[in-house]
Amino acid sequence: MSSFIKILLVASLIVIALRKRINLGVAMLGASVFLGLMFHMKLTDIVYEIVTSVLEVDSLKLIASLTLVMVLEGVLREAGFLKDMTNSLRIIVRDQRVVAALLPMFIGFLPSAGGALFSAPLVDEITTDLSLSAEKKSFINYWFRHPMELIVPIYPVTIITSQVLGLPMWRYITLMFPYFLIVLVSGSIVAFRRCPYARLGAQESRDPTRSDWIIMIKGLAPIASVVIATVIFKLDVAISISLVTLISPLYTHVPAKRLVEYLRKAVSSNIIPMICGVMAFKGVLESSGAVQGLTEAFALLGVSEVIVSFAMPFLVGLLTGYGAATAGVAMPVIASFGVSGGFAGANLRLIALAVISGHAGLMISPAHLCFPITVGHFKADFGRVLQLVAVASIAGVLVAFVSAVIV
């Protein structure tokens, strides 16, 4: 049996496990053992590889980063920063269309599962006077909730992908920023085509005051600090998040003892098993010889690296609706092409193609929690919303695909 068939079988079992609502970490650990056995590894060697992969410094930093993200999110939510920030935004920005897109984007700074639920009522309220169908409103809330996953270094999919590919976070964000802009433009065209400019109501049409700007900037400051420290000062993302989280009680006036409570909740969540499973799978995939066998299989079958970089992340995202699964299952295969070694232009273009393809698959997946939540809130037709999402997804994938092919 070829390496490609074996890995495809393992990936399929992971997808089935997730559809059965088995924890991703448990599914990945089981898949790691199954993968090792399929490639004739001894059980003791598999266990050793799993343990050493989980206890690597990079894995521990990854666990710390994502745990602290959950702590920071809890602090910002308790402080009411998000609510105050969106209220100020309604005053500062006059065009209802822009506000409708920015509200879910701002909430998208916090990587909550099913986070579209928080922005849906806001989008519904701000679009009351706009000539938009329920499907368009659903699309706006769903689509603009997720561009932040491409560039904000507190999302699990962003952190895991950067780690698996061996690409520094600042370089990863720089690489994906043009695609972030493409996603915004394509979404705006789909959402607001034939929708004229409309100002906010009289109650909110007063000129913005200094206080409005201060409130908005204050709300953005914690997440912006992580981005600035990571991208501009090139600090390790774990250090950046740690510093911001430790300072957050002083900034938000949330009691410092609450950090311990949020930390306890984060540790007891499924985030640590998820990371352990992902890193264990990556370690076994590399040590089993599956990576080398997969590369040889692709060469033998004549399947180009470009096609694989598009197809595998897309399919995993589509089938699971889970960004962390896309990063954990597909990105190690992309890394097998040598993209984690140097920073050659062609290799970076394969990374960009893989990431944007995985994002597209994730966005059109019915298994993506935010999708049914949004459609249900607006009582929209699922199929018509899916068509809008699919059309908006084409631009980014097409640009990345052409870029990867012509270089």
N, C-alpha and C positions, 0 to 999 in steps of 0.2 A: 504494500500500500504506500503510495507516495506521501511525502511530507505535507503536501498541500491538502490531500484528502484527510489526513490525520488531524491537521490543525483545523480544517473546516468542520470536522466532526466534533472536535473539542469545543469550538466556538458555538456550534449548534446546541450542544448540551448546556452551555452557559446560558444561551438565550432561552432555552426551555425552562431552565431552573429559575430564571428571572420572571418568566411569564407565570410560573407557579408561585411567585412571590417569595422565593427563597432569598435570603440575604445575599447581597452581591459578594461580600467577603467569604461567606461559607461556600458559595458557588465557585468562586475563583480558587479557593484552597482545594476543593474537590477536583476541579479541573486541572490544577497543578499536578496532583497525584496521578490522575488519569493520563495526562500528557506524558509524564515521565515514564509510566509503565508502557505506553504505546511506543515510546522510543527506546525501550529496553533498558531503562535505568533501574538499578537496584532500589528497593524500597528505602533502605538506609540512606542511600545517596540522595534520594528525593527529599526525605525528611531533613537531611543536613542542608541541602540547598534552600529549602523553604525557611529554615531557621536563620541561616546566615543572611539570606536576602531581606528578611523582616528586620533583622538587627543591624543592618548596615546603617551608617551615619545618615545617608541620604533618606533612607526610609524613616528613620526616627525624626528627622527634620520635617519630613512630609506630614507625619502624624501630628507633630507639634503645631505646624502651620494651620492645618485644617481644624484642629481642636480649638485653637485660639481664635480662628475666624468665627466659630460658633459662639464663643464667649463675647467677642466684640459685637456681633450681631445682636445678642441679647441686651447688651448695655445700650446700644443705640436705639433699640426699639423701646426699652423701658424709659429712656430719657425723652421720648417723643420727638426726636430730631426729624424723623421721616415725615411725620404729619405737619410739623411747622414748616419744613422745607417745601413741601408741595403747596401749602397755602400761599407762601411767598412767591412761588413760581407763577401762580395764577395771576398775581398782580404785575410781576415784572414782564412777562411775555404776553403780548396782546392778541396774538393770533391763536384762536382756539385749536386749530389743526396742530400747531407746534406744541401747544400745551398737552394735547391729547397724546402725542407721541412721547413727550418728555416725562410725563408722569410715570408710565410703566418703566421707562429707562431709569429714572431715579430710584424707583423701588428695586430695579434690577441691580443696583449696587450691592444689595444684600442677597446672598445666594440661598434664599429660602426655598425648600421644596414646595412646589405648588404656589410660588410667590405671586403668580398672576391673580390669585384670589384677592390679594390686597389692593391691587391697582384697578381691577375691573369696576368696582363702584365709582372710583374717581373718573375713569374714562367714560363711563356711562353718563355721569353728571355733566362733564365738560363738553360732551358731544350732543347734548340734548337739542341744541338749536342748529346742528349741522345736518345736511341732507345725506345722511349715511345709513345704510341698511344695517341690520343686526349682524350680518356677516362681516361687513366692513369694520364695525366696532369691535367685533371679536378678533378680527385680524390685527387691528391696531394694538389692542391690549396684549395679545399673544406675541406678535412679532417684535414689538419694541421692548418687550420685557427681557429679551434674550441676547441682543448684540453685545452686552457687557461681558458675556462668557468668552468672547474672543480676545479681550484685552485686559480685563481687570484681574489682578493676580491674587484674588481671594476665592475664586471659584475652584471647586475640586477638579473639574475637567481641565482647567488651565494649569493648575499646579501639577497634576499628575502627568499631563501631556508633556509639559516642559521637562519634568524629571525623567520620564521614560525616554524621551528623545535626547537627553543630555544637552539640552539647549538652555543657556542662561535665560532667566526670566526677562531681563531687559531686552535681550535679542529677540526672544519669542514675541514680546509685545510689539516691538518695532516691526517685525515681519508681518504680523497680523493686522496692524493698524489700518493699512489701505483697504483690507477686506471688511473691517469694521465700518468704514465709510461707505463701501459699496452696499453693504447690508442696509444701512440707513437710507441711502438714496433709492435703492430698489424697493424697499418697503414703503417709502414715502410716495413713490410713483403709483404703486398698486393701491395704497390706501386712499390717497387724496386726489386721484385723477377725477376730474369733473366735479370736484368739491371746491367751491369758491372760498376766498378769504372771508373770515368771520371774526369780528371782535367779541370780546367778552362782554357780559352784561354790565349795566350801569353801576351796579353795586361794586364790581371789581375793576372798573375802568379808570379808577383814580391813578394818578401818577405814582410810580413806586417811590418809596421813601428809602432813606439810608437804612432804616431798621429792616425793611424787606430784604435788601441785599445782604445785610449782616446775617440774618436768619438763614438765608439760603446758603451762604458761604460756610456758616457754622455747621450746617447739616452735612455739607459735602466734605468738610475738612478731614474727618478721620479716615475715610476711604481714600481721599485724594492724597493724604500723607503716606499711605502704604504704596500707592502708585508712584509718587514722586521719589520716595526712598529707594524703591526697587528699580525704576527706570532711569532716573537722573543720577542718583548717587550710587546706583548699582549695588546696593546692599542685598544680602541674601533675603529672600522673601520671608523666611522664618524669623529672621532678626527684625525685619520691618514690621511684621504683624505683631511680634512680641512687644516691641517698643510702644506701638500705638495702643495695644490692648492694656498694657500696664499704666499708661498715661491717661487712658480714657476716663477713669473715675474722677480725676481732677478736672477734666474738661467737661464732662457731662453732669457732674455733681451726683452721680449714682454712687451710693456707698461702696467702698472698696470690698466690703465683705460679700457683696453680691457677685463679685468675680468668682469667688470660691463656689457659690451656688451654680453659676452658669458653667463653671469648669466641671463640676460634678455631673451636670446634665450632659455636657459634651462627651465626657469620658464614658458615660453609660449609654450613649447613643450607638448607632452602628457605624460611626465614622472610622474607628480604629480597626475593627474587623475588615471593613472595606479596603482600607489602605494595605493592611497585612496581606489580604488575598491578592490584591493587584500586584504588589511587589513580589510576592511568592511566585505568582504565575510568570512574571517577567523573568525572574531568576531561573526557573525551571526551563522556560522556553529557550533561554540562551545556553544553559549548560547541557541540555539534552541533545544538542546538535540539530534541533528542529529548525533553527534559524538558517543554518548553513544548508540543510536539506531543502528548505522552502525556497531559498534563492536558486538552488540548482534546479528544483522542479519548475519554477517559473521560467528559467532560461530554457529548459528542455521543452516546455510547452509553448514557448514563444510568446508568453504573456509579458508585456512590458511593465516596467516599474511604475509608469504613469497610470496605467489601467488599474493596477493593484492599489496604488495610493489613493485613487478615487473610489474604487468599488468596495474595498474592505471596510474602511471607516463608515462609508455611507450605509452599507448593509447592517453593520452592527448597530449604528445609531437608529436606523429605521426599525429594526426588530426589537430593540430593547427600550428605546425612548429614554435612555439613561447615559448622560455624558461621561460619567466615570467609567461605565462599562466600555464605551467607545475608546476611551483613553487606555484602559487596561488591557483590552483584547486586541484592538487593531494597531495601536501605536508601536508596540514592541515589534510587530511585523514590519512596519515602516522603518523602524530603527535598523532592521536587518539589512536594509539597502545601503547602510553606511552613513545615513544622515546624521547620526549622533557623533560621528567622528569629527570631521572638519566642517567648515561653513562654506563649502563651494556653492555657487549660485544655483546650480541645477538641483542640488540636494535640498537647499532651502525652499525651492519652488515645489519640490515633492512634499515637504512638510506643510507648506501653505495649502496645497491641494488636499492633503489628507485631513487637515483640520477643518477647512471650509466644507469639505464633503461630509465629514462626520457631523458637522453642525447642521447641514441641510437634511441629512437623514434623520437626525434628532428632531428637527422642526416639523417634519411631515409625519412623524410617528404617532399613531393613535395611542401608543403606550406612554407618551410623554404626558406627565400628570397635568401640566398647565393647560394642555390642549382641551381635554374634556371639561376641565373646570371653567375655562373661558367660554366655550361654546354653550355650556349649560347655563352660565350666568346671563348671557345675552339671548338665550333661547334661539340660537342661530342654527342654520342647516350645516351639519358637520361637513358634508361633501363639498359644499360651495366654499366654506372657509378653507378646506384642504386645497382646493384649486388655487385660491389666492396665495396661500403659503408656498405652494409648489412653484407658481409663476415667479414670486419674489425671490425664491432660492436659486433660480437659474443663473442670474447675473454673476454672483460670486463664484460659483462652481465653474462657469464657463470661462471667466477671466483666469482663474487659477489653472484650469486645464490647458488653455491655450498657452499660457506662460510656461507651463511645464513642458509642453510639446515642442515649442519653438526654440528652446534653449538647449 
